[in-house]
Amino acid sequence: MEEKIKARCPRCGMVIEWEGNAHRPFCSERCKLIDLGRWIDEEYRVLGEDSPLSTEEQGDVIREE
């Protein structure tokens, strides 16, 4: 008997079956669209190497003189 792979939706946390799920890693089209909306509204960001540091992050930088 083959065990089915289960995962949690990164948006709502519902446990879903991985195989055959057209919306994976999400549980539904709704969660998928909510996540996309957050990217579009810039609530999520991926910083690049050339990104300026925020004021909080600047405190963590050690400067050699």
C-alpha positions in Angstrom: 0.0 0.0 0.0 1.4 3.3 -1.1 1.4 6.2 1.5 0.0 9.5 0.2 2.2 12.6 0.7 0.5 15.3 2.7 1.6 18.9 3.2 0.3 22.1 4.8 -1.0 25.0 2.7 1.5 27.8 3.2 -1.4 30.3 3.4 -4.0 28.8 5.7 -2.2 25.7 7.1 -4.8 23.2 6.0 -3.4 19.7 5.5 -3.7 18.7 1.8 -2.7 15.8 -0.4 0.3 16.7 -2.6 -0.3 14.4 -5.5 -3.1 15.4 -7.9 -3.6 18.8 -6.3 -3.8 21.4 -9.1 -3.2 24.3 -6.7 -0.2 22.9 -4.8 1.5 24.0 -2.7 -1.8 25.8 -1.8 -5.0 24.0 -0.9 -7.2 26.0 -3.2 -7.4 28.7 -5.9 -8.4 31.2 -3.2 -5.2 30.7 -1.1 -3.2 30.8 -4.3 -4.7 34.2 -5.3 -4.4 35.6 -1.7 -0.7 34.8 -1.8 -0.3 36.3 -5.3 -2.0 39.5 -4.2 0.5 39.9 -1.3 3.3 39.7 -3.8 1.6 42.2 -6.0 1.0 44.6 -3.1 4.7 44.2 -2.2 4.0 42.6 1.2 6.5 40.0 0.3 9.9 40.9 -1.1 13.1 39.1 -2.2 16.1 41.3 -1.6 19.0 41.3 -4.1 22.6 41.8 -3.5 22.5 45.5 -4.5 19.5 46.3 -2.3 20.1 49.1 0.2 19.9 48.0 3.8 17.1 49.2 6.1 18.0 51.2 9.2 17.5 48.0 11.3 19.8 46.0 9.1 22.5 48.6 9.1 23.0 48.1 12.8 24.1 44.5 12.1 26.8 45.5 9.6 30.4 45.6 10.9 32.4 48.3 9.1 36.2 47.9 8.9 38.1 51.2 8.6 
